[in-house]
Amino acid sequence: MKLTSLFLSAFSALLFSIASFAGNYTTLNNDNYSIDFNQPEKPVVLIVWASWCGYCMEEIPHLKKELKDHPEFIWLGLNVNKNPEDGRQVEVERALPWPSLSDPDLIIGDQFEVRGTPTLIVLNSKGDAVYRGRRTDDDFKAALDTLSAEQ
């Protein structure tokens, strides 16, 4: 009986975790944004960043270039500032061309096991992470090119 109870508990936790990947989120502009990270309509580039992260700021021009080369993806920021207004200020000043979800409590970040900024995660249209790293390096570009070729 204990084994069955343990199994059901673990299964319920797994279902909750998976279900929480799909939903409505809030952007830094306080807009609603809906996405199902389990099965997005097309590949996703998730950019985890914070206003105080110097390396994040250095990556912005490189990410903007890659967005121009790969507009067929969903480009989405995940801002982890405790004060979302700090992230919003950077979003405006740096003219970020992608929306950023506000995640001050790392609700989304924890689901992706984010452990620092910047973090770049590329998801295919099945929701599988095909790249995880910190820079727009050759591996990042190769992941984008591979997914583009599969489209």
FIKOLZA-1660 file (N, C-alpha, C; in steps of 0.1 Angstrom, whole numbers, plus 5000, padded with zeros to 4 digits):
% residues 151
   i   px   py   pz ch aa at
   1 5008 4988 5000  A  M  N
   1 5000 5000 5000  A  M CA
   1 5009 5013 5000  A  M  C
   2 5020 5012 5008  A  K  N
   2 5028 5024 5008  A  K CA
   2 5034 5027 4994  A  K  C
   3 5038 5016 4987  A  L  N
   3 5044 5018 4974  A  L CA
   3 5034 5024 4964  A  L  C
   4 5022 5020 4965  A  T  N
   4 5011 5025 4956  A  T CA
   4 5009 5040 4960  A  T  C
   5 5009 5043 4972  A  S  N
   5 5007 5057 4977  A  S CA
   5 5019 5066 4972  A  S  C
   6 5031 5061 4973  A  L  N
   6 5043 5068 4969  A  L CA
   6 5043 5070 4954  A  L  C
   7 5039 5060 4947  A  F  N
   7 5038 5061 4932  A  F CA
   7 5028 5072 4928  A  F  C
   8 5016 5071 4934  A  L  N
   8 5006 5081 4931  A  L CA
   8 5010 5095 4934  A  L  C
   9 5017 5097 4945  A  S  N
   9 5022 5110 4949  A  S CA
   9 5032 5115 4939  A  S  C
  10 5041 5106 4935  A  A  N
  10 5051 5110 4925  A  A CA
  10 5045 5113 4912  A  A  C
  11 5035 5105 4908  A  F  N
  11 5028 5107 4895  A  F CA
  11 5021 5121 4895  A  F  C
  12 5014 5124 4906  A  S  N
  12 5007 5136 4908  A  S CA
  12 5016 5148 4907  A  S  C
  13 5027 5147 4913  A  A  N
  13 5037 5158 4913  A  A CA
  13 5042 5160 4899  A  A  C
  14 5045 5149 4891  A  L  N
  14 5049 5150 4877  A  L CA
  14 5038 5157 4869  A  L  C
  15 5026 5153 4870  A  L  N
  15 5015 5159 4863  A  L CA
  15 5014 5173 4866  A  L  C
  16 5015 5177 4878  A  F  N
  16 5015 5191 4882  A  F CA
  16 5026 5199 4875  A  F  C
  17 5038 5193 4876  A  S  N
  17 5049 5200 4870  A  S CA
  17 5048 5202 4855  A  S  C
  18 5043 5191 4848  A  I  N
  18 5041 5192 4833  A  I CA
  18 5030 5202 4830  A  I  C
  19 5019 5201 4838  A  A  N
  19 5008 5210 4835  A  A CA
  19 5012 5225 4837  A  A  C
  20 5021 5227 4846  A  S  N
  20 5024 5241 4849  A  S CA
  20 5033 5247 4838  A  S  C
  21 5038 5239 4829  A  F  N
  21 5045 5244 4817  A  F CA
  21 5036 5251 4807  A  F  C
  22 5024 5248 4808  A  A  N
  22 5014 5254 4798  A  A CA
  22 5006 5264 4806  A  A  C
  23 5004 5276 4800  A  G  N
  23 4996 5285 4807  A  G CA
  23 4998 5300 4803  A  G  C
  24 4991 5308 4811  A  N  N
  24 4992 5323 4809  A  N CA
  24 5002 5328 4818  A  N  C
  25 5011 5337 4813  A  Y  N
  25 5021 5343 4821  A  Y CA
  25 5020 5358 4820  A  Y  C
  26 5028 5365 4828  A  T  N
  26 5027 5380 4827  A  T CA
  26 5041 5385 4822  A  T  C
  27 5040 5394 4812  A  T  N
  27 5052 5400 4807  A  T CA
  27 5056 5412 4816  A  T  C
  28 5068 5417 4813  A  L  N
  28 5073 5429 4820  A  L CA
  28 5064 5441 4817  A  L  C
  29 5056 5441 4807  A  N  N
  29 5046 5451 4804  A  N CA
  29 5033 5449 4810  A  N  C
  30 5032 5439 4819  A  N  N
  30 5020 5434 4825  A  N CA
  30 5009 5430 4815  A  N  C
  31 5014 5425 4804  A  D  N
  31 5005 5419 4794  A  D CA
  31 5004 5404 4797  A  D  C
  32 4993 5397 4793  A  N  N
  32 4992 5383 4794  A  N CA
  32 4999 5377 4782  A  N  C
  33 5006 5366 4784  A  Y  N
  33 5013 5358 4773  A  Y CA
  33 5010 5344 4775  A  Y  C
  34 5005 5337 4765  A  S  N
  34 5001 5323 4766  A  S CA
  34 5011 5315 4758  A  S  C
  35 5016 5304 4764  A  I  N
  35 5025 5295 4757  A  I CA
  35 5025 5281 4764  A  I  C
  36 5026 5271 4757  A  D  N
  36 5027 5258 4762  A  D CA
  36 5041 5253 4759  A  D  C
  37 5049 5254 4770  A  F  N
  37 5063 5250 4768  A  F CA
  37 5065 5235 4765  A  F  C
  38 5055 5227 4768  A  N  N
  38 5055 5213 4765  A  N CA
  38 5054 5210 4750  A  N  C
  39 5046 5218 4743  A  Q  N
  39 5044 5216 4729  A  Q CA
  39 5041 5230 4723  A  Q  C
  40 5052 5238 4722  A  P  N
  40 5049 5251 4716  A  P CA
  40 5046 5250 4701  A  P  C
  41 5039 5260 4695  A  E  N
  41 5035 5259 4681  A  E CA
  41 5047 5259 4672  A  E  C
  42 5058 5264 4676  A  K  N
  42 5071 5264 4668  A  K CA
  42 5082 5264 4678  A  K  C
  43 5095 5262 4674  A  P  N
  43 5106 5262 4683  A  P CA
  43 5107 5275 4691  A  P  C
  44 5113 5274 4703  A  V  N
  44 5114 5286 4712  A  V CA
  44 5128 5288 4716  A  V  C
  45 5132 5301 4715  A  V  N
  45 5145 5305 4721  A  V CA
  45 5141 5312 4734  A  V  C
  46 5145 5306 4745  A  L  N
  46 5142 5312 4758  A  L CA
  46 5155 5318 4764  A  L  C
  47 5154 5331 4767  A  I  N
  47 5166 5339 4771  A  I CA
  47 5163 5343 4785  A  I  C
  48 5171 5337 4794  A  V  N
  48 5169 5340 4809  A  V CA
  48 5179 5351 4812  A  V  C
  49 5174 5362 4817  A  W  N
  49 5183 5374 4819  A  W CA
  49 5178 5382 4831  A  W  C
  50 5187 5391 4836  A  A  N
  50 5184 5401 4846  A  A CA
  50 5191 5414 4843  A  A  C
  51 5186 5425 4848  A  S  N
  51 5191 5438 4844  A  S CA
  51 5205 5440 4850  A  S  C
  52 5208 5434 4861  A  W  N
  52 5221 5435 4868  A  W CA
  52 5232 5426 4862  A  W  C
  53 5228 5418 4852  A  C  N
  53 5238 5408 4847  A  C CA
  53 5245 5414 4835  A  C  C
  54 5258 5417 4837  A  G  N
  54 5266 5423 4826  A  G CA
  54 5267 5414 4814  A  G  C
  55 5269 5401 4816  A  Y  N
  55 5270 5391 4805  A  Y CA
  55 5257 5391 4797  A  Y  C
  56 5245 5392 4804  A  C  N
  56 5232 5393 4797  A  C CA
  56 5232 5405 4787  A  C  C
  57 5237 5416 4792  A  M  N
  57 5237 5428 4784  A  M CA
  57 5246 5427 4772  A  M  C
  58 5257 5420 4774  A  E  N
  58 5267 5417 4763  A  E CA
  58 5261 5408 4752  A  E  C
  59 5252 5399 4756  A  E  N
  59 5246 5390 4746  A  E CA
  59 5235 5396 4738  A  E  C
  60 5229 5407 4742  A  I  N
  60 5217 5413 4735  A  I CA
  60 5220 5415 4720  A  I  C
  61 5231 5422 4716  A  P  N
  61 5233 5424 4702  A  P CA
  61 5235 5411 4694  A  P  C
  62 5241 5401 4700  A  H  N
  62 5243 5388 4693  A  H CA
  62 5229 5381 4692  A  H  C
  63 5221 5382 4702  A  L  N
  63 5208 5376 4701  A  L CA
  63 5199 5383 4691  A  L  C
  64 5200 5397 4690  A  K  N
  64 5192 5404 4680  A  K CA
  64 5196 5400 4666  A  K  C
  65 5209 5397 4664  A  K  N
  65 5213 5393 4651  A  K CA
  65 5207 5379 4648  A  K  C
  66 5208 5370 4657  A  E  N
  66 5203 5357 4655  A  E CA
  66 5188 5357 4653  A  E  C
  67 5181 5366 4660  A  L  N
  67 5166 5367 4657  A  L CA
  67 5164 5371 4643  A  L  C
  68 5172 5381 4638  A  K  N
  68 5170 5385 4624  A  K CA
  68 5173 5373 4614  A  K  C
  69 5182 5364 4618  A  D  N
  69 5185 5353 4609  A  D CA
  69 5175 5341 4611  A  D  C
  70 5168 5341 4622  A  H  N
  70 5159 5330 4626  A  H CA
  70 5145 5336 4631  A  H  C
  71 5138 5344 4623  A  P  N
  71 5126 5349 4627  A  P CA
  71 5114 5339 4629  A  P  C
  72 5117 5327 4624  A  E  N
  72 5106 5317 4624  A  E CA
  72 5104 5310 4638  A  E  C
  73 5113 5314 4647  A  F  N
  73 5112 5309 4661  A  F CA
  73 5104 5318 4670  A  F  C
  74 5099 5313 4681  A  I  N
  74 5094 5322 4692  A  I CA
  74 5106 5326 4700  A  I  C
  75 5108 5339 4701  A  W  N
  75 5119 5345 4709  A  W CA
  75 5112 5350 4721  A  W  C
  76 5117 5346 4733  A  L  N
  76 5110 5349 4745  A  L CA
  76 5120 5351 4757  A  L  C
  77 5120 5363 4763  A  G  N
  77 5128 5365 4775  A  G CA
  77 5122 5360 4787  A  G  C
  78 5130 5357 4797  A  L  N
  78 5126 5353 4810  A  L CA
  78 5134 5362 4820  A  L  C
  79 5127 5372 4825  A  N  N
  79 5134 5382 4834  A  N CA
  79 5133 5377 4848  A  N  C
  80 5144 5376 4855  A  V  N
  80 5144 5371 4869  A  V CA
  80 5146 5382 4879  A  V  C
  81 5145 5395 4875  A  N  N
  81 5147 5406 4885  A  N CA
  81 5136 5405 4896  A  N  C
  82 5140 5407 4908  A  K  N
  82 5131 5408 4919  A  K CA
  82 5121 5419 4918  A  K  C
  83 5126 5430 4912  A  N  N
  83 5117 5442 4909  A  N CA
  83 5116 5442 4894  A  N  C
  84 5104 5437 4888  A  P  N
  84 5102 5437 4874  A  P CA
  84 5104 5450 4867  A  P  C
  85 5102 5461 4874  A  E  N
  85 5104 5474 4868  A  E CA
  85 5118 5476 4863  A  E  C
  86 5128 5471 4870  A  D  N
  86 5142 5471 4866  A  D CA
  86 5144 5465 4853  A  D  C
  87 5138 5453 4851  A  G  N
  87 5138 5446 4838  A  G CA
  87 5131 5454 4827  A  G  C
  88 5120 5460 4831  A  R  N
  88 5112 5467 4821  A  R CA
  88 5120 5479 4816  A  R  C
  89 5128 5486 4825  A  Q  N
  89 5136 5497 4821  A  Q CA
  89 5147 5493 4810  A  Q  C
  90 5153 5481 4813  A  V  N
  90 5163 5476 4803  A  V CA
  90 5156 5472 4790  A  V  C
  91 5145 5466 4791  A  E  N
  91 5137 5462 4779  A  E CA
  91 5135 5474 4770  A  E  C
  92 5131 5486 4776  A  V  N
  92 5129 5498 4768  A  V CA
  92 5142 5504 4763  A  V  C
  93 5151 5506 4772  A  E  N
  93 5164 5512 4769  A  E CA
  93 5172 5505 4758  A  E  C
  94 5171 5492 4758  A  R  N
  94 5179 5483 4749  A  R CA
  94 5170 5479 4737  A  R  C
  95 5158 5483 4737  A  A  N
  95 5148 5480 4726  A  A CA
  95 5148 5465 4723  A  A  C
  96 5145 5458 4733  A  L  N
  96 5145 5443 4731  A  L CA
  96 5133 5440 4722  A  L  C
  97 5136 5432 4711  A  P  N
  97 5126 5429 4702  A  P CA
  97 5117 5417 4705  A  P  C
  98 5120 5411 4716  A  W  N
  98 5111 5399 4721  A  W CA
  98 5105 5403 4734  A  W  C
  99 5093 5397 4737  A  P  N
  99 5087 5400 4750  A  P CA
  99 5095 5392 4761  A  P  C
 100 5094 5397 4773  A  S  N
 100 5100 5390 4784  A  S CA
 100 5090 5387 4795  A  S  C
 101 5089 5375 4799  A  L  N
 101 5080 5371 4810  A  L CA
 101 5087 5375 4823  A  L  C
 102 5079 5380 4832  A  S  N
 102 5084 5383 4845  A  S CA
 102 5084 5371 4854  A  S  C
 103 5096 5368 4860  A  D  N
 103 5097 5355 4868  A  D CA
 103 5106 5358 4880  A  D  C
 104 5102 5368 4889  A  P  N
 104 5110 5372 4900  A  P CA
 104 5112 5360 4911  A  P  C
 105 5102 5351 4911  A  D  N
 105 5103 5340 4921  A  D CA
 105 5108 5327 4915  A  D  C
 106 5113 5328 4902  A  L  N
 106 5118 5317 4895  A  L CA
 106 5109 5305 4894  A  L  C
 107 5096 5308 4892  A  I  N
 107 5086 5297 4890  A  I CA
 107 5089 5290 4877  A  I  C
 108 5090 5298 4867  A  I  N
 108 5093 5292 4854  A  I CA
 108 5108 5287 4853  A  I  C
 109 5117 5296 4858  A  G  N
 109 5131 5292 4858  A  G CA
 109 5134 5279 4865  A  G  C
 110 5128 5276 4876  A  D  N
 110 5130 5264 4883  A  D CA
 110 5126 5252 4874  A  D  C
 111 5115 5253 4867  A  Q  N
 111 5110 5242 4858  A  Q CA
 111 5120 5239 4848  A  Q  C
 112 5128 5249 4843  A  F  N
 112 5139 5247 4833  A  F CA
 112 5152 5245 4840  A  F  C
 113 5152 5244 4853  A  E  N
 113 5165 5241 4861  A  E CA
 113 5175 5252 4858  A  E  C
 114 5171 5265 4857  A  V  N
 114 5180 5276 4855  A  V CA
 114 5188 5278 4868  A  V  C
 115 5201 5280 4866  A  R  N
 115 5210 5282 4878  A  R CA
 115 5218 5294 4876  A  R  C
 116 5215 5303 4867  A  G  N
 116 5223 5315 4866  A  G CA
 116 5219 5322 4853  A  G  C
 117 5224 5334 4852  A  T  N
 117 5221 5343 4841  A  T CA
 117 5234 5347 4834  A  T  C
 118 5235 5348 4821  A  P  N
 118 5224 5344 4812  A  P CA
 118 5223 5329 4810  A  P  C
 119 5211 5325 4807  A  T  N
 119 5209 5311 4803  A  T CA
 119 5201 5312 4790  A  T  C
 120 5205 5304 4780  A  L  N
 120 5198 5303 4767  A  L CA
 120 5194 5289 4766  A  L  C
 121 5181 5287 4763  A  I  N
 121 5175 5274 4761  A  I CA
 121 5167 5274 4748  A  I  C
 122 5170 5264 4740  A  V  N
 122 5163 5263 4727  A  V CA
 122 5155 5250 4728  A  V  C
 123 5142 5252 4726  A  L  N
 123 5132 5241 4726  A  L CA
 123 5127 5238 4712  A  L  C
 124 5126 5226 4708  A  N  N
 124 5120 5222 4696  A  N CA
 124 5105 5223 4697  A  N  C
 125 5098 5221 4686  A  S  N
 125 5083 5222 4687  A  S CA
 125 5076 5211 4695  A  S  C
 126 5084 5201 4700  A  K  N
 126 5079 5191 4709  A  K CA
 126 5081 5195 4724  A  K  C
 127 5088 5206 4726  A  G  N
 127 5091 5211 4739  A  G CA
 127 5104 5205 4745  A  G  C
 128 5112 5198 4736  A  D  N
 128 5125 5192 4741  A  D CA
 128 5136 5203 4740  A  D  C
 129 5144 5204 4751  A  A  N
 129 5155 5213 4751  A  A CA
 129 5166 5207 4742  A  A  C
 130 5169 5213 4731  A  V  N
 130 5180 5208 4722  A  V CA
 130 5193 5216 4724  A  V  C
 131 5192 5227 4731  A  Y  N
 131 5204 5235 4735  A  Y CA
 131 5202 5241 4748  A  Y  C
 132 5212 5242 4756  A  R  N
 132 5212 5249 4769  A  R CA
 132 5227 5254 4771  A  R  C
 133 5228 5267 4772  A  G  N
 133 5241 5273 4774  A  G CA
 133 5240 5287 4779  A  G  C
 134 5251 5294 4778  A  R  N
 134 5252 5308 4783  A  R CA
 134 5255 5319 4773  A  R  C
 135 5259 5314 4761  A  R  N
 135 5264 5324 4751  A  R CA
 135 5258 5320 4737  A  R  C
 136 5258 5330 4728  A  T  N
 136 5254 5327 4714  A  T CA
 136 5266 5322 4707  A  T  C
 137 5271 5311 4711  A  D  N
 137 5283 5304 4706  A  D CA
 137 5279 5296 4694  A  D  C
 138 5289 5288 4688  A  D  N
 138 5287 5280 4677  A  D CA
 138 5277 5269 4679  A  D  C
 139 5276 5264 4691  A  D  N
 139 5266 5253 4694  A  D CA
 139 5252 5259 4694  A  D  C
 140 5251 5271 4699  A  F  N
 140 5238 5278 4699  A  F CA
 140 5233 5280 4685  A  F  C
 141 5242 5285 4677  A  K  N
 141 5239 5288 4663  A  K CA
 141 5236 5275 4655  A  K  C
 142 5243 5264 4658  A  A  N
 142 5241 5252 4652  A  A CA
 142 5227 5246 4655  A  A  C
 143 5223 5248 4668  A  A  N
 143 5210 5243 4672  A  A CA
 143 5199 5251 4664  A  A  C
 144 5200 5264 4663  A  L  N
 144 5191 5272 4655  A  L CA
 144 5190 5267 4641  A  L  C
 145 5202 5266 4635  A  D  N
 145 5203 5262 4621  A  D CA
 145 5196 5248 4618  A  D  C
 146 5199 5239 4628  A  T  N
 146 5193 5225 4626  A  T CA
 146 5178 5226 4627  A  T  C
 147 5173 5233 4637  A  L  N
 147 5158 5234 4638  A  L CA
 147 5152 5241 4626  A  L  C
 148 5159 5251 4621  A  S  N
 148 5154 5258 4609  A  S CA
 148 5153 5249 4597  A  S  C
 149 5163 5240 4595  A  A  N
 149 5163 5231 4584  A  A CA
 149 5152 5221 4586  A  A  C
 150 5148 5218 4598  A  E  N
 150 5137 5208 4600  A  E CA
 150 5123 5214 4598  A  E  C
 151 5122 5227 4598  A  Q  N
 151 5109 5234 4596  A  Q CA
 151 5104 5232 4582  A  Q  C
% end
